[in-house]
């Protein structure tokens, strides 16, 4: 059993930012980082299964914003290195959540500097810049709203409304540090924000290409391929109905139910197998067994 556990853990960690090897989440001892072990952010971001599903869903949602997508399209190699982009995004999220204060600040500064180099014009001629405070808010909301939605569906459906609002308030700290403005900090504010921004969202040929690449993203191994497909379907299922309609992603009721049942069966196995993830390392830093 130990061989199987280690094999699964290796596969899982190969998809995370830990595989990049640039962060030591176990040092310095006692540093709580930006949030600390009592935060809701540690709870929400600590589960690989729900975070991966939420991240997949967020990428699909982000593909609906023409200006945000233009920056990725023009300046990223995601079309040739989807797993690399996943790992780099995972590194930022795990590092800012579970890393030391120094490492979190380093990652935020690194991303801010990268954003300053990303600018241009969308296909319709509108200028864009990755450092645009409004675009940063969009990317942030698309991510964290789906992380929380996946956590509620697959990890802790009993997380209280107050705790959910606390999560949005906590995690807004990272968005503000990156330069975002008017960041929603409660469930009601997130809902109102998404209602306001919907007229700006469109599904065009670039959106559809991102979807195609996501749905055909390579698995780290042949063994992991069916599980990757299940995660992808769970990401689609997590989308709001209006976003699914725009993206043309329709799942019959039986498929949604089968996907959810599959994830609920898979998630405990992954939680059993992974003993050295970001949360585990950060807990060791804080002396929590």
Secondary structure as GFF3:
##gff-version 3
##sequence-region A 1 289
A	DSSP	alpha_helix	2	13	.	.	.	ID=ss1
A	DSSP	three_ten_helix	17	20	.	.	.	ID=ss2
A	DSSP	alpha_helix	40	45	.	.	.	ID=ss3
A	DSSP	alpha_helix	48	62	.	.	.	ID=ss4
A	DSSP	alpha_helix	66	75	.	.	.	ID=ss5
A	DSSP	alpha_helix	82	98	.	.	.	ID=ss6
A	DSSP	alpha_helix	101	115	.	.	.	ID=ss7
A	DSSP	beta_strand	119	121	.	.	.	ID=ss8
A	DSSP	beta_strand	127	129	.	.	.	ID=ss9
A	DSSP	alpha_helix	133	154	.	.	.	ID=ss10
A	DSSP	alpha_helix	161	178	.	.	.	ID=ss11
A	DSSP	alpha_helix	187	197	.	.	.	ID=ss12
A	DSSP	three_ten_helix	198	200	.	.	.	ID=ss13
A	DSSP	alpha_helix	205	215	.	.	.	ID=ss14
A	DSSP	alpha_helix	225	238	.	.	.	ID=ss15
A	DSSP	alpha_helix	241	247	.	.	.	ID=ss16
A	DSSP	alpha_helix	253	273	.	.	.	ID=ss17
A	DSSP	alpha_helix	278	285	.	.	.	ID=ss18
###
